[in-house]
Amino acid sequence: MLDDDELLRYSRQLMLPQFDIAGQESLKAATVLIVGLGGLGSAAAMYLASAGVGTLILADGDAVELSNLQRQPVHSELGLGMNKAQSAANHLRAINSRINIQVLPQDLIEAEVPNRVRGVDAVVDASDNYPIRFALNRSCIAAKVPLISAAAVRNEGQLSVFHPATGGPCYRCLYPVEGQATALNCRDSGVLAPVVGVLGSLQAMETIKVLAGLGEPLYHALLVLDLATAQVQRLATAPRPDCPDCGVT
């Protein structure tokens, strides 16, 4: 049940007929694991906290650096040198003291990913580590947990929701292991700050859609954005029968 303060805090969401009180109660009851509190994770975490997701589990082993502040607004100069998960938790508690925030101040290792995924309602993949992304994919498939994944570099980004239980593809269907060696990254290629903000916000939106049963999550599509030219493409996706993670053959 929502109390009077929550009804006021979330009133603009509650006005939406396709969301209303049932949607808000679904958010309040949900637990979301956010892996990575960098550019994508900053925006995703702030919007999920402000929207009222009941429990956020924040996982990141990095420390806040000066070069992060250009695109990671969940951190500030006061947090320089602090663990990113803890820095983010401090900011999110100031945004919404009514939610539960758990801090995992270390990088996830592949062996522990299944335990971290078990029992959550959604996973936001905002990491820049391919082995962890693949481990999250396998664990989410096994636990039947939606994986909301995004990537951003330069002026471009991609977004999808991987949940093979819906008949759609998994992460590895679209991004096989062989592709990781040539993948671009922000450290080497650069990125404009609003690009990761847009993609992280979209991750929060897709997560809310999944948790509240709102609209049509990107289970069967990949959203591709070029923000330098304001071009957006929605590409249909399908599972690969020979996928080693979710394939049936």
C-alpha positions, 0 to 999 in steps of 0.5 A: 500500500502507498501512504500519503507521502508516496501518493504525493511524491509519485502523483505525476506517475499515478495520473497515467491511466496505464500506470496508476497505483498498481504500477507504482505498487509494482515498482515499490515491491521490485528489486533491481540490480544495477551493474556499473555506476558510470555514465549509463548507470548514473542516469538509470539509477537516478531515475529508478530511485526517483520513480520509486523502485523499492530496492536498488542493488548497486554494484561497482568496484571502481573509484570516482575519478575527475574524468568521470564527472563529465558524464556521470552526474550521480557522482560529484567532486565531493566523492572523488576517490570514493567507491562508485557504488557508495558514492551513487548510494549517497546521492540516491538516498538524498533523492529518495530516502524511502527506498532501500539501497544496497551497496556492492563496492566491488566488481562482480566476478563471474562465479558470483553473478548467478547468486546476485541475479537470483531473487531480483526482478530485473538487471540493468547492465551498465557495465563496460566488461564483456565477461561480466555482460556474458555472465549476466546474460547466462544468469538472467536466462537461468533465473528468467530475469529480464536484462536491460542492456545498453551501450554508448560511445561517441555520439551513438548508442544501442538499447535492448531488453533481453528476456528469452522467456518472451521468445526474443533473443538473449544478449549473446544472440546479438553480440557473440563473444568474438566481437569483444576484441573490436568493440569501441569504448569511451576510454579510447573513442570518447563520448558526449555526456548527454549520449550516455544520459539518454541511453541510461534514461532509456534503460530506466524507462525500459526497466519501469515498463518491464516491472509495471507491465507498461507498454511494449518493452524492447524484447524483440527489438534493438534501438539504435540511436545516432544523436549527432544526426537525431536518427533513431532506428528500431531493428527487429531481433530474433534468437539464434538457434545456435546461440550457446547461451539460449539456443535449443540446438 
